Each structure stands twice: as C-alpha cells, then as structure tokens.
Amino acid sequence: MGQVDDLQQRVHGLRLADDVLAGRDLIRPALRELRSAVKVYREGSHTSDVGRQLLRQVGELAQIAGWIASDAGQHAEAERIYRLGISAARQAEDHTLAGNIAGSLAYQFSNTGRTAEGLTLAQAALHDAGSEAPPKARALYLDRVAWAHTKAGGVTNGQAAMRALGAAGQALSEDSAGTESPAWLYWVDAGELRVMESRVYTELRRPLRAVPLLREVLSGYDATHTREVALYLSWLAIALADANEPEEAAGVADRVITLSADTPSERVAERVRVILSRLQDCLDVPEVAALLAEHRAA
C-alpha cells in the first residue's frame, strides 16, 4: 500500500505538471512513470486488494500519459496507452475511471478525423460508467459526447451536441460539497463546461454565442496554463472571423502564434494551422494580410 500511495502522489504530480507544461516536454517522464507502475504490478508480490489499487493507479497513469502523448502528436502511442489504461481500470472494477480513459481516447478520435469512432466511443464511455458515476464525471463524459457530435457534423449531430451540453450542466449541478469524486476530477467545474460550450458554438458557426463565452472564460483564466490559453484564444480568433471581425481576429491570432512559439504542443500547432487557413478568406483586410505575410516570412 505504500507503493500505491507513492504512485498516487506521482500521478497527481504529473497531472499538475500537465496544467502548465505541454506534451513534448512531458512525454518522456510520463512514459517512464507508466512503465515503472506496470512493472510494480506485474513483478511485485501483493494481495488482491493491493493489486486492484495498483491497477487503478496504472489506469490513472495511462490516462494522463495518453493525454500527454496525444498533445505531443504521438497519436498511435496515445491510443496504445489509453487501451492499456482501459484494461487496467476494468480489471480494477473502476468503471468511472474506465469511462474517463475511454472518453479521452474518444476525444482524440474526434480531433484526428476518426469522428464516427469518436462518437461511438464517447457514447459507450458515458453508458458504461452508468448512473453510479459522480456528477462531475457524468458532466465530463457528456461534454465529450457533445464534442464528438459536433465534430461528426450535420444538423442532427449539432442538435444532439446542444442536448448533451445541457445534460452536462444538469449533471454538474447535482454536485455538492458532500459528494465524493475521484481526485482526477479536480479540474472539472462550471468554467470548463463553458469552455466546451463556447468551442461547440464556434464549430457550429454560431459566433454571436461563442464570442461572449470565450471572452468570459479567458478573462479569468490562469495565465500560467499557457497551452489552454492559446487553445481558447484560437477558438476566439475563429469565432471573431465568423462574426465578420477580421481585424480583431488577426490580433487574437497573433497572440496565439506568439504563445505557440514557446508551447511544444501539437494541439496548439494544429490550431495555428486552422486559424491561418480560416484567415485566408480575409486577405483583403490589411491586418490579416500583414499577419499572414509575417508568418510566411518567419
């Protein structure tokens, strides 16, 4: 159990590091920690109860290591790690954790062109975790279902995304001070749900709903979380362009590009590519033309 406690602290430390560092900075220590945890489980001698606790920590490590690998652009490696984590969580009979890892893999699928698989897996993660999952967990799973519907495209999926967002808000409202939640849910709150809502609105080309939400989120966001700030600004840039505010969109895009230079994250790099592609439609605007010219020169 001492090893379990030690692993638990190291897993949480890795999560906190991921809040302020990007994938390519963290991928090597994350994989090292995961290999070490698997070795402890496979080669150590322990009771069945301790074995389940070790498997749970392997699952938690796999979730954050998979997330880091995905952020580093190592999607095949991330999928392998996520599947290892799902297996460990299921063996530990921790259905809430298994749902989180499956939802993380679904999120990667949705963001890398495997939208049908992403939607199927996000829905399965929500279903398999069941009604016994804590409110924060259900809110997180529903957010991922909303995103999967959004990326799948089409009017029907857009409507389903909005319903899932509403259900996520309802689930979170059932959380209270007396509700027990796993430590890995520490970051799920109303602000994070607003982030997802604003991103969905942006993808659905509803900028008048997206822009105010994104401004609200960014106004109070922790500036040390550079990757997330860059990502949320990237959606704001797109929403502003869609709202026919190309000059302001160019200014926000410039901030994203500046932040991306010091953020070794494939997610951020991809969002920069998306912004630059979208701004090609506004080349007649001097601010946009200047930004794109400067980027090409750099």
Salt bridges, closest charged atoms under 4 A:
ASP6 OD2 - ARG10 NH1 2.65
ASP18 OD2 - ARG227 NH2 3.14
GLU33 OE1 - ARG10 NH2 2.64
ASP49 OD1 - ARG52 NH2 3.55
GLU60 OE1 - ARG15 NH2 2.24
ASP71 OD2 - ARG227 NH1 2.87
ASP71 OD1 - ARG267 NH1 3.01
GLU77 OE2 - ARG80 NH2 3.14
GLU79 OE2 - ARG83 NH2 3.07
GLU79 OE1 - ARG114 NH1 3.02
ASP94 OD2 - ARG56 NE 2.76
GLU117 OE1 - ARG114 NE 2.89
ASP128 OD1 - HIS127 ND1 3.42
GLU174 OE1 - ARG138 NH2 2.90
GLU203 OE1 - LYS151 NZ 3.64
GLU216 OE2 - ARG194 NE 3.29
ASP222 OD2 - HIS225 NE2 3.65
GLU228 OE2 - ARG227 NE 3.06
ASP242 OD2 - ARG205 NE 2.94
ASP242 OD1 - ARG278 NE 2.96
GLU248 OE2 - ARG215 NH2 2.67
GLU266 OE2 - ARG273 NH2 2.52
GLU270 OE1 - ARG273 NH2 2.92
ASP281 OD2 - ARG278 NH1 3.50
